[in-house]
Amino acid sequence: MSHSFLVLAQATAPGFQWIFLLLMVVVGYFLLIRPQQKQLKEHRALISSLKKGDDVVTQGGILGKVYAVSEKEVQLEIASGVRIRVLKNSIQVKRASTDEGAASAEEKKEEKK
């Protein structure tokens, strides 16, 4: 009996399937594809803006300061005199340096007053 209902429902609304499919594609685009594209664009901007002296974190969780930048690699100083080479794409985020962080904290305190 339920099988005949499905056949009847499909016969009465053939355009509904296309509308539902189109709606699913649009929702999928805005929930999945668009945020990924935005994140990729931001990561590319981060990679292209790397310069000597930036404090960064790699995808593996290594904290370091950029010592040198080449086309595909970055040299990070992870301790005094200890440098490692990592791929640019493995840089996950720039950290605010301690000088910048202290200055921005002071600015926030002054704004609150």
N, CA and C of each residue as an Amber inpcrd file, in Angstrom:
protein
   339
   0.8090000  -1.1770000   0.0000000   0.0000000   0.0000000   0.0000000
   0.8640000   1.2560000   0.0000000   1.9340000   1.3020000   0.7730000
   2.7900000   2.4820000   0.8070000   3.5350000   2.6480000  -0.5150000
   3.7940000   1.5510000  -1.1930000   4.4750000   1.6250000  -2.4800000
   3.6090000   2.3530000  -3.5050000   2.3280000   2.0810000  -3.5270000
   1.4370000   2.7520000  -4.4710000   1.3240000   4.2370000  -4.1470000
   1.4440000   4.6120000  -2.8650000   1.4100000   6.0280000  -2.4890000
   2.6160000   6.7690000  -3.0550000   3.8110000   6.1500000  -3.0100000
   5.0120000   6.7670000  -3.5600000   4.8880000   6.9690000  -5.0600000
   4.3510000   5.9950000  -5.7510000   4.1680000   6.1100000  -7.1940000
   3.1790000   7.2300000  -7.5000000   2.1190000   7.3150000  -6.7510000
   1.1200000   8.3640000  -6.9340000   1.7210000   9.7330000  -6.6340000
   2.5430000   9.8420000  -5.5720000   3.1510000  11.1150000  -5.2070000
   4.1280000  11.5630000  -6.2920000   4.8720000  10.6470000  -6.8770000
   5.8020000  10.9940000  -7.9440000   5.0540000  11.4180000  -9.1970000
   3.9430000  10.8100000  -9.4650000   3.1830000  11.1300000 -10.6700000
   2.5190000  12.4990000 -10.5600000   2.1700000  12.9260000  -9.3800000
   1.4660000  14.1970000  -9.2350000   2.3950000  15.3960000  -9.1930000
   3.6390000  15.2500000  -8.7800000   4.5470000  16.3960000  -8.6630000
   5.8990000  16.1050000  -9.3100000   5.9760000  16.0240000 -10.6470000
   7.2670000  15.7300000 -11.2670000   8.2600000  16.8810000 -11.1500000
   7.7880000  18.1140000 -11.1110000   8.6990000  19.2480000 -11.0000000
   9.2550000  19.4300000  -9.6060000   8.5800000  18.8850000  -8.6080000
   9.0220000  19.0260000  -7.2220000  10.3980000  18.3980000  -7.0110000
  10.6760000  17.2980000  -7.6720000  11.9690000  16.6340000  -7.5300000
  13.0920000  17.5480000  -8.0000000  12.9060000  18.2380000  -9.0960000
  13.9350000  19.1290000  -9.6190000  14.1330000  20.3360000  -8.7040000
  13.0370000  20.8580000  -8.1800000  13.1410000  21.9860000  -7.2550000
  13.8820000  21.5600000  -5.9920000  13.5590000  20.3800000  -5.4670000
  14.2240000  19.8680000  -4.2760000  15.7130000  19.6510000  -4.5350000
  16.0520000  19.0860000  -5.6870000  17.4580000  18.8570000  -6.0400000
  18.2080000  20.1770000  -6.1620000  17.6090000  21.1390000  -6.8120000
  18.2320000  22.4580000  -6.9640000  18.4220000  23.1180000  -5.5970000
  17.4340000  22.9990000  -4.7460000  17.5320000  23.5560000  -3.4030000
  18.6740000  22.9060000  -2.6260000  18.8320000  21.6090000  -2.7470000
  19.9250000  20.9010000  -2.0590000  21.2930000  21.3530000  -2.5570000
  21.4150000  21.5800000  -3.8640000  22.6810000  22.0440000  -4.4350000
  23.0100000  23.4400000  -3.9070000  22.0330000  24.3260000  -3.8750000
  22.2540000  25.6930000  -3.3920000  22.6420000  25.6890000  -1.9150000
  21.9370000  24.9180000  -1.1130000  22.2550000  24.8340000   0.3130000
  23.6530000  24.2410000   0.5040000  23.9860000  23.2130000  -0.2480000
  25.3190000  22.6180000  -0.1710000  26.4090000  23.6040000  -0.5250000
  26.1630000  24.4280000  -1.5180000  27.1490000  25.4280000  -1.9210000
  27.4090000  26.4010000  -0.7810000  26.3450000  26.9370000  -0.1880000
  26.5240000  27.9380000   0.8570000  27.0200000  27.3650000   2.1720000
  26.7530000  26.1030000   2.4370000  27.2050000  25.5070000   3.6950000
  28.5680000  24.8370000   3.6010000  28.9460000  24.3570000   2.4200000
  30.1870000  23.5910000   2.3050000  31.2360000  24.2600000   1.4260000
  30.8910000  24.5670000   0.2100000  31.8790000  25.0100000  -0.7620000
  32.3430000  26.4410000  -0.5070000  31.4020000  27.3510000  -0.3010000
  31.7580000  28.7560000  -0.1360000  32.6560000  29.0010000   1.0780000
  32.3700000  28.4450000   2.2550000  33.2750000  28.6520000   3.3910000
  34.6780000  28.0930000   3.1520000  34.7680000  26.9580000   2.4490000
  36.0810000  26.3890000   2.1460000  36.8630000  27.3070000   1.2190000
  36.1980000  27.8780000   0.2240000  36.8620000  28.7950000  -0.7000000
  37.3490000  30.0350000   0.0400000  36.5570000  30.5430000   0.9510000
  36.9390000  31.7180000   1.7290000  38.1590000  31.4120000   2.5990000
  38.1470000  30.2570000   3.2400000  39.2590000  29.8590000   4.0910000
  40.5400000  29.6710000   3.2710000  40.4210000  29.0810000   2.0970000
  41.5740000  28.8900000   1.2260000  42.1380000  30.2320000   0.7690000
  41.2660000  31.1660000   0.4530000  41.7050000  32.4980000   0.0290000
  42.4590000  33.2000000   1.1650000  41.9410000  33.1060000   2.3890000
  42.6050000  33.7030000   3.5400000  43.9680000  33.0620000   3.7920000
  44.0670000  31.7380000   3.6330000  45.3430000  31.0480000   3.8460000
  46.3640000  31.4640000   2.7970000  45.9290000  31.6060000   1.5490000
  46.8460000  32.0620000   0.4900000  47.3520000  33.4710000   0.7730000
  46.4720000  34.3410000   1.2740000  46.8880000  35.7020000   1.6250000
  47.9050000  35.6650000   2.7600000  47.6830000  34.7950000   3.7400000
  48.6200000  34.6450000   4.8480000  49.9900000  34.2030000   4.3350000
  49.9980000  33.1980000   3.4810000  51.2570000  32.6590000   2.9510000
  52.0190000  33.7220000   2.1570000  51.3070000  34.4830000   1.3520000
  51.9800000  35.4870000   0.5280000  52.4790000  36.6760000   1.3470000
  51.9210000  36.8720000   2.5490000  52.3300000  38.0170000   3.3580000
  53.4290000  37.6870000   4.3710000  53.9230000  36.4660000   4.3790000
  54.9640000  36.0970000   5.3330000  56.2340000  36.9010000   5.0820000
  56.8330000  37.3650000   6.1800000  58.0940000  38.0980000   6.0730000
  58.9570000  37.7910000   7.2900000  60.2130000  38.1430000   7.1890000
  61.1530000  37.8750000   8.2700000  60.6870000  38.5700000   9.5430000
  60.7170000  37.8140000  10.6470000  60.3420000  38.3610000  11.9300000
  58.9310000  38.0240000  12.3770000  58.1010000  37.4810000  11.4840000
  56.7370000  37.1120000  11.8590000  56.7490000  35.9130000  12.8020000
  55.9410000  35.9720000  13.8420000  55.7440000  34.8120000  14.7200000
  54.6240000  33.9740000  14.1300000  54.8760000  32.6810000  13.9220000
  53.9040000  31.8130000  13.2600000  53.7560000  30.4990000  14.0140000
  52.6760000  29.7840000  13.6680000  52.4320000  28.4370000  14.1710000
  52.2240000  27.5370000  12.9640000  52.8960000  26.3940000  12.9390000
  52.7160000  25.4600000  11.8310000  51.5210000  24.5640000  12.1140000
  51.1110000  23.8040000  11.1030000  49.9980000  22.8710000  11.2790000
  50.3440000  21.7820000  12.2880000  51.6190000  21.5280000  12.4640000
  52.0530000  20.5310000  13.4340000  52.1620000  21.0840000  14.8460000
  51.8980000  22.3890000  15.0110000  51.9330000  22.9900000  16.3370000
  53.2800000  23.5670000  16.7300000  54.2050000  23.6830000  15.7900000
  55.5150000  24.2440000  16.0980000  55.4200000  25.7650000  16.0770000
  55.9000000  26.3900000  17.1420000  55.9300000  27.8440000  17.2490000
  57.3060000  28.3260000  16.8380000  57.3660000  29.3800000  16.0290000
  58.6550000  29.8950000  15.6250000  58.5440000  31.2730000  15.0320000
  59.7190000  31.8420000  14.7850000  59.8150000  33.1550000  14.1710000
  60.4310000  32.9730000  12.7910000  59.8260000  33.6080000  11.7850000
  60.3170000  33.4690000  10.4160000  61.7070000  34.0880000  10.3320000
  62.6670000  33.2930000   9.8860000  64.0450000  33.7460000   9.7290000
  64.3310000  34.1010000   8.2740000  63.7980000  33.2890000   7.3450000
  64.0000000  33.5320000   5.9180000  62.8190000  32.9500000   5.1560000
  62.5050000  33.5830000   4.0320000  61.3850000  33.1380000   3.2030000
  61.9110000  32.9150000   1.7930000  61.5960000  31.7350000   1.2250000
  61.9190000  31.4650000  -0.1760000  60.6130000  31.1770000  -0.9050000
  60.7210000  30.7020000  -2.1400000  59.5180000  30.4990000  -2.9460000
  58.5570000  29.4840000  -2.3410000  59.0890000  28.3400000  -1.8940000
  58.2160000  27.2840000  -1.3710000  58.4770000  26.9470000   0.0930000
  59.5400000  27.4620000   0.6620000  59.9140000  27.1070000   2.0320000
  60.0940000  28.3400000   2.8960000  60.0240000  28.0970000   4.2000000
  60.2700000  29.1330000   5.1990000  61.2340000  28.5430000   6.2140000
  62.2200000  29.3330000   6.6230000  63.0890000  28.9140000   7.7140000
  62.5450000  29.5300000   8.9890000  62.2800000  28.6780000   9.9660000
  61.7780000  29.1400000  11.2490000  62.8550000  28.9870000  12.3050000
  62.9740000  29.9930000  13.1400000  63.8570000  29.8900000  14.2920000
  62.9720000  29.5050000  15.4670000  63.1560000  28.2780000  15.9500000
  62.2840000  27.7590000  17.0060000  62.9040000  27.9150000  18.3880000
  64.1980000  28.1640000  18.4260000  64.9170000  28.4700000  19.6600000
  66.1460000  29.2690000  19.2470000  66.8200000  29.8290000  20.1920000
  67.9860000  30.6390000  19.8810000  69.0230000  29.8140000  19.1170000
  69.2350000  30.1460000  17.8570000  70.2060000  29.4500000  17.0200000
  69.7110000  28.1540000  16.4070000  68.4660000  27.7560000  16.6640000
  67.9160000  26.5170000  16.1090000  66.9210000  26.8780000  15.0140000
  67.2590000  26.5070000  13.7810000  66.4040000  26.8320000  12.6410000
  65.9720000  25.5630000  11.9250000  64.7170000  25.5640000  11.4870000
  64.1970000  24.4440000  10.7080000  63.5790000  24.9860000   9.4280000
  63.5440000  24.1240000   8.4250000  62.8880000  24.4750000   7.1630000
  61.5290000  23.7990000   7.1320000  60.5010000  24.5580000   6.7680000
  59.1630000  24.0040000   6.6160000  58.5710000  24.5330000   5.3200000
  57.6200000  23.8020000   4.7740000  56.9180000  24.2750000   3.5900000
  56.0250000  25.4470000   3.9660000  55.9210000  26.4060000   3.0570000
  55.0660000  27.5630000   3.3160000  53.6330000  27.1450000   3.6160000
  53.1390000  26.1480000   2.9000000  51.7540000  25.7170000   3.0850000
  51.4920000  25.1410000   4.4730000  52.5520000  24.7670000   5.2000000
  52.3430000  24.2060000   6.5320000  52.1780000  25.2860000   7.5920000
  52.3580000  26.5520000   7.2190000  52.1220000  27.6380000   8.1700000
  50.6160000  27.7980000   8.3310000  50.1440000  27.6980000   9.5570000
  48.7020000  27.7380000   9.8000000  48.2210000  29.1350000  10.1710000
  48.9750000  29.8280000  11.0150000  48.4970000  31.1240000  11.4900000
  49.6810000  31.9940000  11.9140000  49.4980000  33.3080000  11.7840000
  50.4550000  34.2610000  12.3390000  50.0150000  34.5750000  13.7490000
  50.9640000  34.6250000  14.6430000  50.6620000  35.0060000  16.0220000
  51.0190000  36.4710000  16.1950000  50.3030000  37.1490000  17.0400000
  50.6670000  38.5210000  17.3650000  51.9530000  38.4560000  18.1790000
  52.9340000  39.2340000  17.7750000  54.1800000  39.2200000  18.5350000
  53.9240000  39.8280000  19.9080000  54.8090000  39.5980000  20.8450000
  54.5980000  40.0630000  22.2100000  54.5730000  41.5850000  22.2730000
  55.3580000  42.2560000  21.4400000  55.3530000  43.7220000  21.4140000
  54.0130000  44.2380000  20.9120000  53.5230000  43.6610000  19.8330000
  52.2420000  44.0760000  19.2700000  51.1160000  43.7500000  20.2280000
  51.1810000  42.5960000  20.8850000  50.1470000  42.1920000  21.8180000
  50.0680000  43.1260000  23.0100000  51.2060000  43.5440000  23.5270000
  51.2200000  44.4710000  24.6550000  50.6810000  45.8320000  24.2370000
  51.0480000  46.2780000  23.0390000  50.5730000  47.5700000  22.5510000
  49.0610000  47.5530000  22.3330000  48.5460000  46.4690000  21.7520000
  47.1070000  46.4030000  21.5160000  46.3430000  46.2820000  22.8320000
  46.9010000  45.6210000  23.8370000  46.2500000  45.5220000  25.1400000
  46.1760000  46.8940000  25.8070000  47.2410000  47.6820000  25.6610000
  47.2380000  49.0310000  26.2250000  46.2090000  49.9050000  25.5110000
  46.1020000  49.7650000  24.1830000  45.1170000  50.5370000  23.4210000
  43.7030000  50.1870000  23.8620000  43.4230000  48.9180000  24.1080000
  42.1000000  48.4900000  24.5530000  41.7790000  49.0700000  25.9330000
  42.7770000  49.1190000  26.8180000  42.5540000  49.6810000  28.1360000
  42.2170000  51.1690000  28.0340000  42.9260000  51.8970000  27.1500000
  42.6820000  53.3190000  26.9760000  41.2970000  53.5640000  26.3770000
  40.8430000  52.6960000  25.4720000  39.5250000  52.8380000  24.8580000
  38.4290000  52.6620000  25.8970000  38.6300000  51.7690000  26.8570000
  37.6210000  51.5160000  27.8830000  37.4630000  52.7160000  28.8150000
  38.5180000  53.4680000  29.0120000  38.4590000  54.6370000  29.8930000
  37.7130000  55.7240000  29.2130000
